[in-house]
């Protein structure tokens, strides 16, 4: 009896932990999942001296979609994009709903070129999506950063660099991907 009770408690604990790390609307991981499992993935890449890619994805003009069609349609858009992300990434990749209309995807083992390919595949797939014929479906912009993390690197710095690249994609006109660069011109607003 004690073993059965212990197993039941262990199952409930795993279920509650999984629920705590999951965004209820999209089914992707949430910020808590990023802070736990995402950090584990990053640490594994550091320990194994492997590259890790990070995508920062933002829905273009999402506020206009919500304003024009309502929040229920906005929620449908978020769920549809989350499904598209899940369908386009590998099982070992980790997708997170980072904020309102922002997503982070962690790509263990991928360098810049491969991460860009994933980003473009996602961006193009999402741009082709349609839920209802009379309602516009938004595009996404994607920022990319990939590197082999060193002992002093942290996941949030990788996310920050992907976010800077996302900002460059938005500045360049949206519905595009950009890779983070150390080039000073990257930071110049034109």
WOJONOR-V132410 format. One line per field, one symbol per residue. ss: DSSP state (2 for helix, 1 for strand, 0 for the rest). phi: phi as a letter, one per 20 degrees, with the letter a starting at -180 (. if undefined). A space follows every 50 residues. Layout:
BEGIN
ss: ???
phi: ???
END
This chain:
BEGIN
ss: 02222222222222222222010000001022222222222222222000 11111111100222222220222222222222222222000001111000 01111111000222222222222222200000000000011111111100 0000222222222222222220000011100002222000
phi: .fffffffffffffffffffedfffenefdfffffdfgfffffffffeld fbdcdddcfflfffffffdnfffgfffgfffgfffgfddffefcdceebg cdcdcedfndegffffffgfffgffffefbdcgedfdfecdcdcbbaefe fefcgfffffffffffgffffepmlbdcefcefgfgefed
END
